[in-house]
Amino acid sequence: MNLEDRVMAIMCQVFEVDKVTPDISQKNCERWDSLRHLTLASELEEAFDIELEPEEIAEMVDFSHVVETLQSKL
């Protein structure tokens, strides 16, 4: 499973939805609230064995930013 697929699977789990598309963002996903945002960051840290800085977490406002942040850590 590639990075994007792994991120989508984690997002589906965190946001409790059946499917996530690459255009998902805080603006178009009503389940992407502040609590789930922190949960997403925590799940990503655990899944990829990384540590995210608060600034990085704040910048992860959509799928592409999440992937870019992870790619910079791996």
GIWODA-V190530 format. One record per run of one state. SS is the DSSP state (A for helix, B for strand, O for the rest). FROM is the first residue (numbers start at 1). LEN is the number of residues. If there is no record, write none. Layout:
SS | FROM | LEN
SS | FROM | LEN
This chain:
O | 1 | 2
A | 3 | 13
O | 16 | 9
B | 25 | 1
O | 26 | 8
A | 34 | 15
O | 49 | 5
A | 54 | 6
O | 60 | 2
B | 62 | 1
A | 63 | 11
O | 74 | 1
